[in-house]
Amino acid sequence: MPDWKRLRNEFPLLDRYIYFNACSLGPLPRRGKAALARYAEDWDSQGTPVWFTTWLPLLERFRGKVGELLGAPPGSTAIAPSVSVALSTLATGLPLPPGRNKVLIGELDFPTIGHQWLSRRGDGGSSPTQKGFEVEFVPSKDGMTIPPEAFAERIDSRTALVATTHLFYTTGYLQDVRAIADAAHAAGALCLIDGYQTCGCVPIDVVAMDCDAFVGGCLKWVSGGPGNAFLYVRPDLIPRVRPQGTGWFATRDPFSFTLQELVWADDARRLETGTWAVGCHYAGLAGLELVLEVGVASIQERLHDLTDRILERCDEAGVKTFTPRERARRCGIVTLECDRPEEVEAKLHAAGVIVDSRPGRVRLSPHWCVTDDELEHGMDLVLGLLRHGLTPPTTSRPTFA
Ligand SMILES: Cc1ncc(COP(=O)(O)O)c(C=O)c1O
């Protein structure tokens, strides 16, 4: 069992706010802050040689740690600046089954997934090219979940790809992605999973999941900051991956400076493009190392306890939630019904509680180091605002050592 009290000391921000927004921006750990200072120091002290002494090896360690986080074999993970770019690379590069152009996406998925294939939508005709996709959204009956059967029912002989998220960002529903991958494969389609909302809080094993591609990043539960997205492609597919957006660092030997020929890297580096924003990766690597040391299974356990209690408090207060009750089908997010969520978010911020708002909802995603006392006090304020209008009750915030 991790020493949560000691770990909490890693996150100075948690002394200033009750932090219920870890699924959006994880707080900066002390070691991440130190790593960012080291980035400036390495750059300033070495100049150009820093690429070979420090930066390229650091990027390789980053890819390796991503592999550890995802249970991915060596050479199957690559760096991307954002999940949107990672998805865009896969939208043009995945070797989809020929003669098919339908992409299935969940109705509750994050918008950027839809955008990747909507921007490549054609006339829905029979062209087997990667352009001209027909996009179909799998509906959610209850606005909270989509059972794997709903995907399975819509997968047919025209389906090239099922692309969906591991955990829905507005409801916190954790999908059975293995069942979705099985259904896709049984019909000859591929399956891509966006795990941005599960990286660092739900144990991931892309091999057991049997997805063909996976995207994620360090911004949220990994506390690694922006610019630290990544992707995985199943090793046997990699030789056939040919992204249309590429760059010299996707080639086998970038320093050969070959212009008139494109020889892809043999491993997942062929999914990368140009010079990386290395400063980000100092913080990203620090976050990855921290989360792997703590253990993702322990983080998930703690988040289950915290979200159990949030749901209990909402039930007691008669506040409607949109998050499944079953522990196995959720992790760190609970969303609450609210007609003026942005106003609630602002008032809570003024009272020392950081939450997020989405249309019609307040979203709570407690950091795993939030204490039981903080959770209770934060919920007093959240529920006070939701039940008694927008004047928060006059409870004073306790101090946390
Ligand atoms: C599940 C999911 N996918 C993708 C994104 C967008 O990622 P990016 O801004 O890195 O493109 C988000 C952002 O919160 C998300 O929650």
The ligand as an SDF file (V2000), in Angstrom:
LIG
                    3D

 16 16  0  0  0  0  0  0  0  0999 V2000
  -10.0770   11.0790  -24.2610 C   0  0  0  0  0  0  0  0  0  0  0  0
   -9.4310   12.2780  -24.8560 C   0  0  0  0  0  0  0  0  0  0  0  0
   -8.8920   12.1950  -26.0740 N   0  0  0  0  0  0  0  0  0  0  0  0
   -8.2910   13.2470  -26.6630 C   0  0  0  0  0  0  0  0  0  0  0  0
   -8.2130   14.4590  -26.0140 C   0  0  0  0  0  0  0  0  0  0  0  0
   -7.5440   15.6170  -26.7090 C   0  0  0  0  0  0  0  0  0  0  0  0
   -6.1810   15.4820  -26.6480 O   0  0  0  0  0  0  0  0  0  0  0  0
   -5.1810   16.5330  -27.3620 P   0  0  0  0  0  0  0  0  0  0  0  0
   -5.5830   17.8880  -26.9090 O   0  0  0  0  0  0  0  0  0  0  0  0
   -3.8360   16.1040  -26.8770 O   0  0  0  0  0  0  0  0  0  0  0  0
   -5.3360   16.3900  -28.8210 O   0  0  0  0  0  0  0  0  0  0  0  0
   -8.7390   14.5950  -24.7240 C   0  0  0  0  0  0  0  0  0  0  0  0
   -8.6100   15.8660  -24.0040 C   0  0  0  0  0  0  0  0  0  0  0  0
   -8.9730   16.0270  -22.8720 O   0  0  0  0  0  0  0  0  0  0  0  0
   -9.3870   13.4740  -24.1390 C   0  0  0  0  0  0  0  0  0  0  0  0
   -9.9330   13.5490  -22.9210 O   0  0  0  0  0  0  0  0  0  0  0  0
  1  2  1  0
  2  3  1  0
  2 15  2  0
  3  4  2  0
  4  5  1  0
  5  6  1  0
  5 12  2  0
  6  7  1  0
  7  8  1  0
  8  9  2  0
  8 10  1  0
  8 11  1  0
 12 13  1  0
 12 15  1  0
 13 14  2  0
 15 16  1  0
M  END
$$$$
